[in-house]
Structure formats: structure tokens, C-alpha cells
Amino acid sequence: MNGSLLLRQCRHRAGQSLRAAAAAAGTSHATWSAYEHRRLTPSADTLDRLVRATGSVLDVAIVGRIADPTRGAELEAVLDLAEQFPARHDAELRAPVFGRRS
């Protein structure tokens, strides 16, 4: 999700006007509007501050990308298939015994 859509959604969810959200974040309504309309791009710290001003929390995860998009689709298909077969394990571990028995 891009930052401009995120800011607008957070602000609307909080029931804040543009001016109220900007005041809570310590910025001008013109700057907030520029972020929402993609005329400016906030830094990660600024985006966090703006989101917090709406009463929300920014939760970020860093996810690695697969270089070859066809491999990504293949991996997704395999994972979808794997979800259809839940893992079932015996309650007791059964393994062959090697060597001499006493």
C-alpha cells in the first residue's frame, strides 16, 4: 500500500479532517495534503509520526523479493497445494534401530 492511500485511510478511519490530522501531527494541512496527493513523499519517520497522529500504528515488515516472477508464481502454487495437506505425525517416534541390541 502506498503512503498517500495509507494516510488518507488512517485519517478517515479516525474521523479527522485534513487540518485536524495535520495539527495533531505538528505539520501544516498543505504538507499533509501534498503527502496524500503524492506531490511529496514522507520519510519513514515522518510517515510513522503522521499515522500515529491519527491514532493508528505503522507496522512494517521487510519481505524479500523473488527475482524471477515466474518462480514466485510457482512457489505460491506449491504453497497453496501444501496447505491442502495438513501435517499429521504419529504420537510416538518410530525409527529403525542400528547396531547391536543388548
Order of alpha helices (4+ residues) and beta strands (2+ residues): alpha-alpha-alpha-alpha-alpha
